[in-house]
Amino acid sequence: MDYRVEFIPGVLWALMVALVVSIPIFVGMVWVGYIPWQTLALAFAIATATLALNAWLSERQARRLWDHIVSVLNAPTP
């Protein structure tokens, strides 16, 4: 029997979509003068770094889960 573990990081995709959708809004706010562009650049740098770190940690967690399931399925039955 073939087992498959699928890990879909839906929250990470939602964060990426929200980041892309928010770019025109924040550019408009900078254009009007509500926020300085340096603050916007810092916020996007922090969001991008946090998203990348979260994706890396999620991939590690998925790999550990995969390895655990494979080891359990390959274990001899008592």
N, CA, C and O atoms as a Maestro MAE file, in Angstrom:
{
 s_m_m2io_version
 :::
 2.0.0
}

f_m_ct {
 s_m_title
 :::
 protein
 m_atom[312] {
  # First column is atom index #
  i_m_mmod_type
  r_m_x_coord
  r_m_y_coord
  r_m_z_coord
  i_m_residue_number
  s_m_chain_name
  s_m_pdb_residue_name
  s_m_pdb_atom_name
  i_m_atomic_number
  :::
  1 25 0.848 -1.175 0.000 1 A "MET " " N  " 7
  2 3 0.000 0.000 0.000 1 A "MET " " CA " 6
  3 2 0.893 1.237 0.000 1 A "MET " " C  " 6
  4 15 1.901 1.273 0.706 1 A "MET " " O  " 8
  5 25 0.537 2.236 -0.774 2 A "ASP " " N  " 7
  6 3 1.337 3.448 -0.904 2 A "ASP " " CA " 6
  7 2 0.707 4.560 -0.066 2 A "ASP " " C  " 6
  8 15 -0.447 4.930 -0.279 2 A "ASP " " O  " 8
  9 25 1.471 5.087 0.884 3 A "TYR " " N  " 7
  10 3 0.995 6.180 1.725 3 A "TYR " " CA " 6
  11 2 1.672 7.469 1.289 3 A "TYR " " C  " 6
  12 15 2.821 7.479 0.849 3 A "TYR " " O  " 8
  13 25 0.922 8.554 1.426 4 A "ARG " " N  " 7
  14 3 1.457 9.846 1.021 4 A "ARG " " CA " 6
  15 2 1.037 10.899 2.039 4 A "ARG " " C  " 6
  16 15 -0.130 10.966 2.425 4 A "ARG " " O  " 8
  17 25 1.972 11.703 2.464 5 A "VAL " " N  " 7
  18 3 1.676 12.795 3.374 5 A "VAL " " CA " 6
  19 2 1.761 14.083 2.571 5 A "VAL " " C  " 6
  20 15 2.750 14.338 1.883 5 A "VAL " " O  " 8
  21 25 0.733 14.873 2.665 6 A "GLU " " N  " 7
  22 3 0.717 16.129 1.927 6 A "GLU " " CA " 6
  23 2 0.649 17.274 2.924 6 A "GLU " " C  " 6
  24 15 -0.213 17.292 3.803 6 A "GLU " " O  " 8
  25 25 1.545 18.213 2.787 7 A "PHE " " N  " 7
  26 3 1.604 19.370 3.675 7 A "PHE " " CA " 6
  27 2 1.396 20.619 2.825 7 A "PHE " " C  " 6
  28 15 2.248 20.965 2.006 7 A "PHE " " O  " 8
  29 25 0.273 21.289 3.018 8 A "ILE " " N  " 7
  30 3 -0.037 22.498 2.256 8 A "ILE " " CA " 6
  31 2 -0.024 23.683 3.216 8 A "ILE " " C  " 6
  32 15 -0.908 23.795 4.066 8 A "ILE " " O  " 8
  33 25 0.948 24.556 3.096 9 A "PRO " " N  " 7
  34 3 1.008 25.710 4.001 9 A "PRO " " CA " 6
  35 2 0.070 26.829 3.530 9 A "PRO " " C  " 6
  36 15 0.519 27.834 2.981 9 A "PRO " " O  " 8
  37 25 -1.216 26.644 3.748 10 A "GLY " " N  " 7
  38 3 -2.217 27.604 3.290 10 A "GLY " " CA " 6
  39 2 -2.061 28.977 3.900 10 A "GLY " " C  " 6
  40 15 -2.301 29.986 3.237 10 A "GLY " " O  " 8
  41 25 -1.662 29.027 5.153 11 A "VAL " " N  " 7
  42 3 -1.492 30.321 5.810 11 A "VAL " " CA " 6
  43 2 -0.354 31.103 5.155 11 A "VAL " " C  " 6
  44 15 -0.444 32.321 5.002 11 A "VAL " " O  " 8
  45 25 0.705 30.414 4.772 12 A "LEU " " N  " 7
  46 3 1.821 31.105 4.117 12 A "LEU " " CA " 6
  47 2 1.405 31.679 2.765 12 A "LEU " " C  " 6
  48 15 1.808 32.784 2.401 12 A "LEU " " O  " 8
  49 25 0.595 30.918 2.023 13 A "TRP " " N  " 7
  50 3 0.101 31.442 0.748 13 A "TRP " " CA " 6
  51 2 -0.797 32.646 0.977 13 A "TRP " " C  " 6
  52 15 -0.733 33.612 0.217 13 A "TRP " " O  " 8
  53 25 -1.629 32.610 2.005 14 A "ALA " " N  " 7
  54 3 -2.497 33.752 2.317 14 A "ALA " " CA " 6
  55 2 -1.671 34.984 2.671 14 A "ALA " " C  " 6
  56 15 -2.004 36.096 2.264 14 A "ALA " " O  " 8
  57 25 -0.591 34.786 3.431 15 A "LEU " " N  " 7
  58 3 0.282 35.914 3.760 15 A "LEU " " CA " 6
  59 2 0.957 36.488 2.521 15 A "LEU " " C  " 6
  60 15 1.088 37.705 2.394 15 A "LEU " " O  " 8
  61 25 1.385 35.624 1.611 16 A "MET " " N  " 7
  62 3 2.014 36.113 0.382 16 A "MET " " CA " 6
  63 2 1.025 36.907 -0.464 16 A "MET " " C  " 6
  64 15 1.373 37.952 -1.013 16 A "MET " " O  " 8
  65 25 -0.204 36.416 -0.569 17 A "VAL " " N  " 7
  66 3 -1.229 37.129 -1.336 17 A "VAL " " CA " 6
  67 2 -1.530 38.473 -0.681 17 A "VAL " " C  " 6
  68 15 -1.645 39.489 -1.367 17 A "VAL " " O  " 8
  69 25 -1.659 38.481 0.652 18 A "ALA " " N  " 7
  70 3 -1.927 39.738 1.357 18 A "ALA " " CA " 6
  71 2 -0.788 40.734 1.160 18 A "ALA " " C  " 6
  72 15 -1.029 41.932 1.013 18 A "ALA " " O  " 8
  73 25 0.444 40.246 1.155 19 A "LEU " " N  " 7
  74 3 1.590 41.122 0.940 19 A "LEU " " CA " 6
  75 2 1.550 41.743 -0.462 19 A "LEU " " C  " 6
  76 15 1.789 42.939 -0.627 19 A "LEU " " O  " 8
  77 25 1.248 40.921 -1.460 20 A "VAL " " N  " 7
  78 3 1.207 41.421 -2.836 20 A "VAL " " CA " 6
  79 2 0.046 42.397 -3.031 20 A "VAL " " C  " 6
  80 15 0.193 43.413 -3.710 20 A "VAL " " O  " 8
  81 25 -1.094 42.089 -2.443 21 A "VAL " " N  " 7
  82 3 -2.267 42.964 -2.584 21 A "VAL " " CA " 6
  83 2 -2.044 44.294 -1.865 21 A "VAL " " C  " 6
  84 15 -2.534 45.331 -2.313 21 A "VAL " " O  " 8
  85 25 -1.313 44.269 -0.760 22 A "SER " " N  " 7
  86 3 -1.122 45.493 0.013 22 A "SER " " CA " 6
  87 2 -0.110 46.449 -0.598 22 A "SER " " C  " 6
  88 15 -0.080 47.621 -0.223 22 A "SER " " O  " 8
  89 25 0.711 45.991 -1.518 23 A "ILE " " N  " 7
  90 3 1.736 46.859 -2.105 23 A "ILE " " CA " 6
  91 2 1.139 48.120 -2.734 23 A "ILE " " C  " 6
  92 15 1.607 49.216 -2.421 23 A "ILE " " O  " 8
  93 25 0.119 48.019 -3.615 24 A "PRO " " N  " 7
  94 3 -0.434 49.258 -4.179 24 A "PRO " " CA " 6
  95 2 -1.058 50.177 -3.125 24 A "PRO " " C  " 6
  96 15 -1.008 51.400 -3.258 24 A "PRO " " O  " 8
  97 25 -1.633 49.597 -2.100 25 A "ILE " " N  " 7
  98 3 -2.235 50.419 -1.043 25 A "ILE " " CA " 6
  99 2 -1.156 51.214 -0.319 25 A "ILE " " C  " 6
  100 15 -1.304 52.415 -0.095 25 A "ILE " " O  " 8
  101 25 -0.076 50.542 0.041 26 A "PHE " " N  " 7
  102 3 0.999 51.241 0.746 26 A "PHE " " CA " 6
  103 2 1.723 52.237 -0.148 26 A "PHE " " C  " 6
  104 15 2.140 53.298 0.318 26 A "PHE " " O  " 8
  105 25 1.877 51.911 -1.422 27 A "VAL " " N  " 7
  106 3 2.492 52.869 -2.349 27 A "VAL " " CA " 6
  107 2 1.632 54.124 -2.442 27 A "VAL " " C  " 6
  108 15 2.155 55.238 -2.485 27 A "VAL " " O  " 8
  109 25 0.322 53.944 -2.474 28 A "GLY " " N  " 7
  110 3 -0.585 55.097 -2.479 28 A "GLY " " CA " 6
  111 2 -0.474 55.921 -1.211 28 A "GLY " " C  " 6
  112 15 -0.542 57.150 -1.257 28 A "GLY " " O  " 8
  113 25 -0.305 55.256 -0.083 29 A "MET " " N  " 7
  114 3 -0.158 55.988 1.178 29 A "MET " " CA " 6
  115 2 1.153 56.774 1.214 29 A "MET " " C  " 6
  116 15 1.207 57.874 1.764 29 A "MET " " O  " 8
  117 25 2.206 56.209 0.628 30 A "VAL " " N  " 7
  118 3 3.472 56.943 0.541 30 A "VAL " " CA " 6
  119 2 3.326 58.111 -0.414 30 A "VAL " " C  " 6
  120 15 3.832 59.201 -0.147 30 A "VAL " " O  " 8
  121 25 2.638 57.894 -1.526 31 A "TRP " " N  " 7
  122 3 2.445 58.943 -2.539 31 A "TRP " " CA " 6
  123 2 1.713 60.138 -1.943 31 A "TRP " " C  " 6
  124 15 2.067 61.288 -2.204 31 A "TRP " " O  " 8
  125 25 0.685 59.857 -1.135 32 A "VAL " " N  " 7
  126 3 -0.098 60.928 -0.513 32 A "VAL " " CA " 6
  127 2 0.663 61.558 0.648 32 A "VAL " " C  " 6
  128 15 0.418 62.715 0.989 32 A "VAL " " O  " 8
  129 25 1.569 60.823 1.250 33 A "GLY " " N  " 7
  130 3 2.377 61.364 2.337 33 A "GLY " " CA " 6
  131 2 1.953 60.913 3.719 33 A "GLY " " C  " 6
  132 15 2.372 61.505 4.714 33 A "GLY " " O  " 8
  133 25 1.134 59.881 3.805 34 A "TYR " " N  " 7
  134 3 0.709 59.387 5.113 34 A "TYR " " CA " 6
  135 2 1.836 58.693 5.863 34 A "TYR " " C  " 6
  136 15 1.934 58.816 7.084 34 A "TYR " " O  " 8
  137 25 2.679 57.971 5.151 35 A "ILE " " N  " 7
  138 3 3.799 57.290 5.794 35 A "ILE " " CA " 6
  139 2 5.068 57.541 4.977 35 A "ILE " " C  " 6
  140 15 5.008 57.637 3.752 35 A "ILE " " O  " 8
  141 25 6.222 57.648 5.657 36 A "PRO " " N  " 7
  142 3 7.482 57.826 4.916 36 A "PRO " " CA " 6
  143 2 7.891 56.528 4.227 36 A "PRO " " C  " 6
  144 15 7.589 55.443 4.723 36 A "PRO " " O  " 8
  145 25 8.567 56.631 3.102 37 A "TRP " " N  " 7
  146 3 8.927 55.434 2.334 37 A "TRP " " CA " 6
  147 2 9.930 54.565 3.075 37 A "TRP " " C  " 6
  148 15 9.971 53.354 2.861 37 A "TRP " " O  " 8
  149 25 10.754 55.172 3.958 38 A "GLN " " N  " 7
  150 3 11.705 54.369 4.721 38 A "GLN " " CA " 6
  151 2 10.973 53.396 5.657 38 A "GLN " " C  " 6
  152 15 11.393 52.251 5.823 38 A "GLN " " O  " 8
  153 25 9.899 53.856 6.252 39 A "THR " " N  " 7
  154 3 9.107 52.994 7.127 39 A "THR " " CA " 6
  155 2 8.473 51.870 6.331 39 A "THR " " C  " 6
  156 15 8.429 50.729 6.791 39 A "THR " " O  " 8
  157 25 7.988 52.179 5.154 40 A "LEU " " N  " 7
  158 3 7.391 51.162 4.294 40 A "LEU " " CA " 6
  159 2 8.435 50.126 3.872 40 A "LEU " " C  " 6
  160 15 8.161 48.926 3.887 40 A "LEU " " O  " 8
  161 25 9.619 50.585 3.499 41 A "ALA " " N  " 7
  162 3 10.674 49.655 3.092 41 A "ALA " " CA " 6
  163 2 11.068 48.737 4.250 41 A "ALA " " C  " 6
  164 15 11.281 47.541 4.053 41 A "ALA " " O  " 8
  165 25 11.163 49.293 5.444 42 A "LEU " " N  " 7
  166 3 11.499 48.484 6.613 42 A "LEU " " CA " 6
  167 2 10.396 47.461 6.903 42 A "LEU " " C  " 6
  168 15 10.686 46.306 7.213 42 A "LEU " " O  " 8
  169 25 9.156 47.880 6.803 43 A "ALA " " N  " 7
  170 3 8.035 46.964 7.057 43 A "ALA " " CA " 6
  171 2 8.024 45.814 6.048 43 A "ALA " " C  " 6
  172 15 7.806 44.666 6.434 43 A "ALA " " O  " 8
  173 25 8.251 46.096 4.780 44 A "PHE " " N  " 7
  174 3 8.280 45.033 3.773 44 A "PHE " " CA " 6
  175 2 9.496 44.122 3.946 44 A "PHE " " C  " 6
  176 15 9.401 42.917 3.708 44 A "PHE " " O  " 8
  177 25 10.631 44.679 4.353 45 A "ALA " " N  " 7
  178 3 11.807 43.844 4.599 45 A "ALA " " CA " 6
  179 2 11.553 42.895 5.768 45 A "ALA " " C  " 6
  180 15 11.904 41.717 5.701 45 A "ALA " " O  " 8
  181 25 10.951 43.399 6.825 46 A "ILE " " N  " 7
  182 3 10.637 42.554 7.977 46 A "ILE " " CA " 6
  183 2 9.616 41.495 7.600 46 A "ILE " " C  " 6
  184 15 9.765 40.332 7.976 46 A "ILE " " O  " 8
  185 25 8.571 41.880 6.855 47 A "ALA " " N  " 7
  186 3 7.535 40.919 6.449 47 A "ALA " " CA " 6
  187 2 8.117 39.836 5.543 47 A "ALA " " C  " 6
  188 15 7.780 38.661 5.692 47 A "ALA " " O  " 8
  189 25 8.979 40.213 4.616 48 A "THR " " N  " 7
  190 3 9.583 39.246 3.709 48 A "THR " " CA " 6
  191 2 10.501 38.285 4.462 48 A "THR " " C  " 6
  192 15 10.467 37.078 4.222 48 A "THR " " O  " 8
  193 25 11.314 38.812 5.367 49 A "ALA " " N  " 7
  194 3 12.207 37.953 6.150 49 A "ALA " " CA " 6
  195 2 11.408 37.013 7.045 49 A "ALA " " C  " 6
  196 15 11.755 35.839 7.173 49 A "ALA " " O  " 8
  197 25 10.353 37.512 7.660 50 A "THR " " N  " 7
  198 3 9.520 36.682 8.524 50 A "THR " " CA " 6
  199 2 8.823 35.596 7.726 50 A "THR " " C  " 6
  200 15 8.738 34.453 8.176 50 A "THR " " O  " 8
  201 25 8.329 35.936 6.556 51 A "LEU " " N  " 7
  202 3 7.662 34.952 5.699 51 A "LEU " " CA " 6
  203 2 8.650 33.871 5.254 51 A "LEU " " C  " 6
  204 15 8.313 32.687 5.256 51 A "LEU " " O  " 8
  205 25 9.851 34.267 4.878 52 A "ALA " " N  " 7
  206 3 10.854 33.282 4.462 52 A "ALA " " CA " 6
  207 2 11.248 32.369 5.621 52 A "ALA " " C  " 6
  208 15 11.389 31.161 5.432 52 A "ALA " " O  " 8
  209 25 11.425 32.926 6.811 53 A "LEU " " N  " 7
  210 3 11.755 32.120 7.979 53 A "LEU " " CA " 6
  211 2 10.622 31.154 8.314 53 A "LEU " " C  " 6
  212 15 10.865 29.993 8.642 53 A "LEU " " O  " 8
  213 25 9.391 31.636 8.232 54 A "ASN " " N  " 7
  214 3 8.237 30.788 8.504 54 A "ASN " " CA " 6
  215 2 8.140 29.645 7.495 54 A "ASN " " C  " 6
  216 15 7.843 28.510 7.870 54 A "ASN " " O  " 8
  217 25 8.386 29.935 6.230 55 A "ALA " " N  " 7
  218 3 8.353 28.890 5.203 55 A "ALA " " CA " 6
  219 2 9.451 27.860 5.447 55 A "ALA " " C  " 6
  220 15 9.215 26.662 5.296 55 A "ALA " " O  " 8
  221 25 10.641 28.308 5.822 56 A "TRP " " N  " 7
  222 3 11.745 27.397 6.097 56 A "TRP " " CA " 6
  223 2 11.420 26.490 7.277 56 A "TRP " " C  " 6
  224 15 11.645 25.281 7.220 56 A "TRP " " O  " 8
  225 25 10.885 27.084 8.357 57 A "LEU " " N  " 7
  226 3 10.520 26.281 9.518 57 A "LEU " " CA " 6
  227 2 9.398 25.295 9.195 57 A "LEU " " C  " 6
  228 15 9.411 24.165 9.682 57 A "LEU " " O  " 8
  229 25 8.436 25.708 8.386 58 A "SER " " N  " 7
  230 3 7.349 24.817 8.002 58 A "SER " " CA " 6
  231 2 7.857 23.639 7.178 58 A "SER " " C  " 6
  232 15 7.397 22.510 7.349 58 A "SER " " O  " 8
  233 25 8.794 23.904 6.297 59 A "GLU " " N  " 7
  234 3 9.371 22.822 5.503 59 A "GLU " " CA " 6
  235 2 10.130 21.835 6.393 59 A "GLU " " C  " 6
  236 15 10.036 20.625 6.191 59 A "GLU " " O  " 8
  237 25 10.874 22.339 7.368 60 A "ARG " " N  " 7
  238 3 11.579 21.449 8.310 60 A "ARG " " CA " 6
  239 2 10.595 20.604 9.101 60 A "ARG " " C  " 6
  240 15 10.806 19.408 9.304 60 A "ARG " " O  " 8
  241 25 9.509 21.244 9.549 61 A "GLN " " N  " 7
  242 3 8.502 20.516 10.311 61 A "GLN " " CA " 6
  243 2 7.839 19.444 9.439 61 A "GLN " " C  " 6
  244 15 7.600 18.330 9.904 61 A "GLN " " O  " 8
  245 25 7.547 19.770 8.201 62 A "ALA " " N  " 7
  246 3 6.944 18.803 7.292 62 A "ALA " " CA " 6
  247 2 7.894 17.644 7.031 62 A "ALA " " C  " 6
  248 15 7.453 16.497 6.959 62 A "ALA " " O  " 8
  249 25 9.185 17.916 6.889 63 A "ARG " " N  " 7
  250 3 10.169 16.859 6.664 63 A "ARG " " CA " 6
  251 2 10.253 15.933 7.871 63 A "ARG " " C  " 6
  252 15 10.322 14.714 7.716 63 A "ARG " " O  " 8
  253 25 10.248 16.511 9.084 64 A "ARG " " N  " 7
  254 3 10.292 15.690 10.296 64 A "ARG " " CA " 6
  255 2 9.041 14.830 10.423 64 A "ARG " " C  " 6
  256 15 9.117 13.668 10.822 64 A "ARG " " O  " 8
  257 25 7.884 15.407 10.080 65 A "LEU " " N  " 7
  258 3 6.643 14.636 10.112 65 A "LEU " " CA " 6
  259 2 6.701 13.503 9.104 65 A "LEU " " C  " 6
  260 15 6.301 12.379 9.408 65 A "LEU " " O  " 8
  261 25 7.187 13.783 7.925 66 A "TRP " " N  " 7
  262 3 7.319 12.762 6.875 66 A "TRP " " CA " 6
  263 2 8.243 11.638 7.341 66 A "TRP " " C  " 6
  264 15 7.909 10.461 7.203 66 A "TRP " " O  " 8
  265 25 9.398 11.996 7.890 67 A "ASP " " N  " 7
  266 3 10.346 10.990 8.366 67 A "ASP " " CA " 6
  267 2 9.744 10.134 9.486 67 A "ASP " " C  " 6
  268 15 9.961 8.923 9.536 67 A "ASP " " O  " 8
  269 25 8.995 10.768 10.374 68 A "HIS " " N  " 7
  270 3 8.359 10.020 11.460 68 A "HIS " " CA " 6
  271 2 7.330 9.032 10.917 68 A "HIS " " C  " 6
  272 15 7.300 7.876 11.340 68 A "HIS " " O  " 8
  273 25 6.501 9.468 10.002 69 A "ILE " " N  " 7
  274 3 5.468 8.587 9.446 69 A "ILE " " CA " 6
  275 2 6.117 7.434 8.683 69 A "ILE " " C  " 6
  276 15 5.673 6.290 8.786 69 A "ILE " " O  " 8
  277 25 7.155 7.732 7.927 70 A "VAL " " N  " 7
  278 3 7.844 6.657 7.187 70 A "VAL " " CA " 6
  279 2 8.446 5.657 8.165 70 A "VAL " " C  " 6
  280 15 8.374 4.450 7.935 70 A "VAL " " O  " 8
  281 25 9.036 6.139 9.248 71 A "SER " " N  " 7
  282 3 9.630 5.212 10.216 71 A "SER " " CA " 6
  283 2 8.562 4.375 10.910 71 A "SER " " C  " 6
  284 15 8.794 3.199 11.191 71 A "SER " " O  " 8
  285 25 7.404 4.953 11.191 72 A "VAL " " N  " 7
  286 3 6.323 4.193 11.823 72 A "VAL " " CA " 6
  287 2 5.754 3.169 10.864 72 A "VAL " " C  " 6
  288 15 5.487 2.034 11.257 72 A "VAL " " O  " 8
  289 25 5.564 3.549 9.618 73 A "LEU " " N  " 7
  290 3 4.994 2.611 8.654 73 A "LEU " " CA " 6
  291 2 5.950 1.482 8.320 73 A "LEU " " C  " 6
  292 15 5.516 0.378 7.991 73 A "LEU " " O  " 8
  293 25 7.238 1.744 8.399 74 A "ASN " " N  " 7
  294 3 8.222 0.698 8.097 74 A "ASN " " CA " 6
  295 2 8.587 -0.138 9.313 74 A "ASN " " C  " 6
  296 15 9.341 -1.102 9.190 74 A "ASN " " O  " 8
  297 25 8.063 0.214 10.489 75 A "ALA " " N  " 7
  298 3 8.383 -0.532 11.713 75 A "ALA " " CA " 6
  299 2 7.707 -1.897 11.661 75 A "ALA " " C  " 6
  300 15 6.579 -2.026 11.185 75 A "ALA " " O  " 8
  301 25 8.399 -2.899 12.148 76 A "PRO " " N  " 7
  302 3 7.781 -4.238 12.168 76 A "PRO " " CA " 6
  303 2 6.636 -4.284 13.182 76 A "PRO " " C  " 6
  304 15 6.699 -3.658 14.240 76 A "PRO " " O  " 8
  305 25 5.608 -5.027 12.843 77 A "THR " " N  " 7
  306 3 4.465 -5.161 13.751 77 A "THR " " CA " 6
  307 2 4.783 -6.196 14.826 77 A "THR " " C  " 6
  308 15 5.411 -7.214 14.532 77 A "THR " " O  " 8
  309 25 4.361 -5.954 16.061 78 A "PRO " " N  " 7
  310 3 4.663 -6.909 17.141 78 A "PRO " " CA " 6
  311 2 3.860 -8.193 17.026 78 A "PRO " " C  " 6
  312 15 4.004 -9.088 17.858 78 A "PRO " " O  " 8
  :::
 }
 m_bond[311] {
  # First column is bond index #
  i_m_from
  i_m_to
  i_m_order
  :::
  1 1 2 1
  2 2 3 1
  3 3 4 2
  4 3 5 1
  5 5 6 1
  6 6 7 1
  7 7 8 2
  8 7 9 1
  9 9 10 1
  10 10 11 1
  11 11 12 2
  12 11 13 1
  13 13 14 1
  14 14 15 1
  15 15 16 2
  16 15 17 1
  17 17 18 1
  18 18 19 1
  19 19 20 2
  20 19 21 1
  21 21 22 1
  22 22 23 1
  23 23 24 2
  24 23 25 1
  25 25 26 1
  26 26 27 1
  27 27 28 2
  28 27 29 1
  29 29 30 1
  30 30 31 1
  31 31 32 2
  32 31 33 1
  33 33 34 1
  34 34 35 1
  35 35 36 2
  36 35 37 1
  37 37 38 1
  38 38 39 1
  39 39 40 2
  40 39 41 1
  41 41 42 1
  42 42 43 1
  43 43 44 2
  44 43 45 1
  45 45 46 1
  46 46 47 1
  47 47 48 2
  48 47 49 1
  49 49 50 1
  50 50 51 1
  51 51 52 2
  52 51 53 1
  53 53 54 1
  54 54 55 1
  55 55 56 2
  56 55 57 1
  57 57 58 1
  58 58 59 1
  59 59 60 2
  60 59 61 1
  61 61 62 1
  62 62 63 1
  63 63 64 2
  64 63 65 1
  65 65 66 1
  66 66 67 1
  67 67 68 2
  68 67 69 1
  69 69 70 1
  70 70 71 1
  71 71 72 2
  72 71 73 1
  73 73 74 1
  74 74 75 1
  75 75 76 2
  76 75 77 1
  77 77 78 1
  78 78 79 1
  79 79 80 2
  80 79 81 1
  81 81 82 1
  82 82 83 1
  83 83 84 2
  84 83 85 1
  85 85 86 1
  86 86 87 1
  87 87 88 2
  88 87 89 1
  89 89 90 1
  90 90 91 1
  91 91 92 2
  92 91 93 1
  93 93 94 1
  94 94 95 1
  95 95 96 2
  96 95 97 1
  97 97 98 1
  98 98 99 1
  99 99 100 2
  100 99 101 1
  101 101 102 1
  102 102 103 1
  103 103 104 2
  104 103 105 1
  105 105 106 1
  106 106 107 1
  107 107 108 2
  108 107 109 1
  109 109 110 1
  110 110 111 1
  111 111 112 2
  112 111 113 1
  113 113 114 1
  114 114 115 1
  115 115 116 2
  116 115 117 1
  117 117 118 1
  118 118 119 1
  119 119 120 2
  120 119 121 1
  121 121 122 1
  122 122 123 1
  123 123 124 2
  124 123 125 1
  125 125 126 1
  126 126 127 1
  127 127 128 2
  128 127 129 1
  129 129 130 1
  130 130 131 1
  131 131 132 2
  132 131 133 1
  133 133 134 1
  134 134 135 1
  135 135 136 2
  136 135 137 1
  137 137 138 1
  138 138 139 1
  139 139 140 2
  140 139 141 1
  141 141 142 1
  142 142 143 1
  143 143 144 2
  144 143 145 1
  145 145 146 1
  146 146 147 1
  147 147 148 2
  148 147 149 1
  149 149 150 1
  150 150 151 1
  151 151 152 2
  152 151 153 1
  153 153 154 1
  154 154 155 1
  155 155 156 2
  156 155 157 1
  157 157 158 1
  158 158 159 1
  159 159 160 2
  160 159 161 1
  161 161 162 1
  162 162 163 1
  163 163 164 2
  164 163 165 1
  165 165 166 1
  166 166 167 1
  167 167 168 2
  168 167 169 1
  169 169 170 1
  170 170 171 1
  171 171 172 2
  172 171 173 1
  173 173 174 1
  174 174 175 1
  175 175 176 2
  176 175 177 1
  177 177 178 1
  178 178 179 1
  179 179 180 2
  180 179 181 1
  181 181 182 1
  182 182 183 1
  183 183 184 2
  184 183 185 1
  185 185 186 1
  186 186 187 1
  187 187 188 2
  188 187 189 1
  189 189 190 1
  190 190 191 1
  191 191 192 2
  192 191 193 1
  193 193 194 1
  194 194 195 1
  195 195 196 2
  196 195 197 1
  197 197 198 1
  198 198 199 1
  199 199 200 2
  200 199 201 1
  201 201 202 1
  202 202 203 1
  203 203 204 2
  204 203 205 1
  205 205 206 1
  206 206 207 1
  207 207 208 2
  208 207 209 1
  209 209 210 1
  210 210 211 1
  211 211 212 2
  212 211 213 1
  213 213 214 1
  214 214 215 1
  215 215 216 2
  216 215 217 1
  217 217 218 1
  218 218 219 1
  219 219 220 2
  220 219 221 1
  221 221 222 1
  222 222 223 1
  223 223 224 2
  224 223 225 1
  225 225 226 1
  226 226 227 1
  227 227 228 2
  228 227 229 1
  229 229 230 1
  230 230 231 1
  231 231 232 2
  232 231 233 1
  233 233 234 1
  234 234 235 1
  235 235 236 2
  236 235 237 1
  237 237 238 1
  238 238 239 1
  239 239 240 2
  240 239 241 1
  241 241 242 1
  242 242 243 1
  243 243 244 2
  244 243 245 1
  245 245 246 1
  246 246 247 1
  247 247 248 2
  248 247 249 1
  249 249 250 1
  250 250 251 1
  251 251 252 2
  252 251 253 1
  253 253 254 1
  254 254 255 1
  255 255 256 2
  256 255 257 1
  257 257 258 1
  258 258 259 1
  259 259 260 2
  260 259 261 1
  261 261 262 1
  262 262 263 1
  263 263 264 2
  264 263 265 1
  265 265 266 1
  266 266 267 1
  267 267 268 2
  268 267 269 1
  269 269 270 1
  270 270 271 1
  271 271 272 2
  272 271 273 1
  273 273 274 1
  274 274 275 1
  275 275 276 2
  276 275 277 1
  277 277 278 1
  278 278 279 1
  279 279 280 2
  280 279 281 1
  281 281 282 1
  282 282 283 1
  283 283 284 2
  284 283 285 1
  285 285 286 1
  286 286 287 1
  287 287 288 2
  288 287 289 1
  289 289 290 1
  290 290 291 1
  291 291 292 2
  292 291 293 1
  293 293 294 1
  294 294 295 1
  295 295 296 2
  296 295 297 1
  297 297 298 1
  298 298 299 1
  299 299 300 2
  300 299 301 1
  301 301 302 1
  302 302 303 1
  303 303 304 2
  304 303 305 1
  305 305 306 1
  306 306 307 1
  307 307 308 2
  308 307 309 1
  309 309 310 1
  310 310 311 1
  311 311 312 2
  :::
 }
}
